[in-house]
Amino acid sequence: MVQHRAHGYLVDDVYKTAAEFTKIFGYEPARIDETFAGFPLGDETEFFLWQRKHLEDNIGKEAMSKVKYCDQQAIRCESREDLDKVYRKLKDEGVEFITEPRSYEWNAYCVYFIDSTGHMWELYCWTGVVPLGDLEPEKHEK
């Protein structure tokens, strides 16, 4: 089972952009550090800001060079098995993946692809108790 869970922007400065988003819309991040900020929107959907350099460092500059726009959609799968099944199905249908499925430091198993218009998508499932960022509450005060 998969569900659309998040929409976000790829940014250079997470703290600066998060402050602007909070000022304009009034939403406070539930988790934030220099690489990621997550804003729950109340319906199990999250808006996020992700440092583009952090993604480049983790999935590669070559992969990120294929991303045309500075936004990303995230689809949550319930398990690695579900993610792998969706990955194989989409790959068989010709979807252009820029990574293979693997575990990342932010407690998630993920794979990334680019749609036909150049937008980046993530399929993910949580592998840890909490996503990285929640582990460091003192950074919320920045």
Secondary structure, 3 states (H helix, E strand, C coil): CEEEEEEEEEECCHHHHHHHHHHHHCCCCCEECCCEEEEECCCCCEEEEEEHHHHHHHHCHHHHCCCCCCEEEEEEECCHHHHHHHHHHHHHCCCEECCCCEEECCCEEEEEEECCCCCEEEEEEECCCCCCCCCCHHHHHC
